[in-house]
Amino acid sequence: MTDVDIETAREAAQGLKQLMGMSDAELDEHLSYSFNRRLLAHQEEMTQAKIIAEVTEATHCLAGCKVGQKLVIQALPAMLLAEESDCPLCIKAIGPVAELVMQLWDRMSEGLDPNDGPTQFASCLDQVI
């Protein structure tokens, strides 16, 4: 785990500060956590990263999700990319996939391959029997 010093992180965070309307005190609070500093060190590659969740199984899906359809989530900022997704935007399918963003952030902040993480699958919350 490589930490990033506060001054380097503060420089990297100026765009974030402006975008989010943070005060200097709020930015300093944000940067007081080493995890946030590590995220900033990898922000450029994280803005390019996406989670592409493909439906591998669907039985009686009320939302109409079908095998092969995809939900696409940008890593940073963490946003569902509806225009790149071809799966119905069902909250019960999106929720579990959205949780994978934190795993992706954790792995990327450590300089690790996010595709080798411990969780590669998510299950829909609407389990119809």
N, C-alpha and C positions, 0 to 999 in steps of 0.2 A: 504494500500500500504506500504509494508515494504522495506525500502531502504537497500542497502548493502554498507558497508564502502569501501572506495577506496583501502585500503591495502588488505582486504579480496578479493576484486574483482581482484586486480593486481595479487595476487597469483593464483587465479583460471584461469586467462587469459593467463598465460605463454604459455600454449600449443597453444592457439589461436594466440598469437603473433608470435610464431615460424612458425605455419602452414601458416599464411597469410603474413609472412615476414614483420611484422610491426616494426617500430622503437619504442624506448621508448616514444618519443614525440607523435607518432601516437596512441600508446596504451593509453597514458594519455588523449589524446583528445577523444578517444572512450569511456573511462571510466568516462569522465566528465559528461556524460548523465546518470541520475539515471536509466532510462529504460534499458540501456545496462548492468549496474551493476546487475539489477534484473534478466536479461536474463542469465547472467553468474551464478547466484546463482541457477538457475534451469537447467543448461546446460545438466547435466547427464540425467534427465528425458526427456528433449527435444530432445536429440539425439535418443531416443527410440520411440518418438511419430511420428505418420503418419496421414496424411489425406487420407482417402480412399473414393474417389468420385465415386459413382455408377450411371450409366446412368439409369434414371427412365422413361425417355420418349425420343423417337427419331423418327422423321418422315422425310423421304427423306434426310438423312444425306449423303452428298457427300463423307465424310471421311470413312463412314461405321460404325460409332458408333451404337451399338445395346443395347437395354434395358438389364440390368444385367451386362454389362461390367464395368470394374473399371479402374480408374486412381489412382495411388498411389504416394503420395508426402511425402518425409521425411521432418520433421519439421526443424531439425538443423543438418547439413546445409540444407537449403531449396533446395531440389533437386527432380526432377521427377525421380521415380524409374521405368524405362522402363521395366526392367526384371520382376517386380512384377505387372505391369499393363497389362491387357488383352484388353484394349480399344485402337483403333488406336490413335496415338499421334498427334491429331489435335490441332493446336495452338489456334483455336477459342474455343475449349473446355477447354484446359489447362489454358488459361489466367484467366478466371473467378475463376477457382478452386485455382490457385496460389495466388490470392488475399486473400483467406481464411487463408493463412499461417500467415499473419500479425495479424489476429484475434486470431489465436492459440497462437502465441508468446505473445500477450498482456495478454490473460487469464492465460497462464502458468506462466508468469513472476509475476503475482499477486497471484499465488498459487491456482487458480480457475480451475475447471473442464472445459477443452476446449470443451467438448461435450454439455455443457449448454450455449454456446455462442448465441448471438442474430441471427446469420446467419448460417443456417444449409444447405442452398441450393445455388447453383450457376446455372446460365443459360448460355447456349452456345451462343456465339456471332453471330453464323450463323443461324438466325431465318428464315428459308424458309417457305413461306406461301403457 
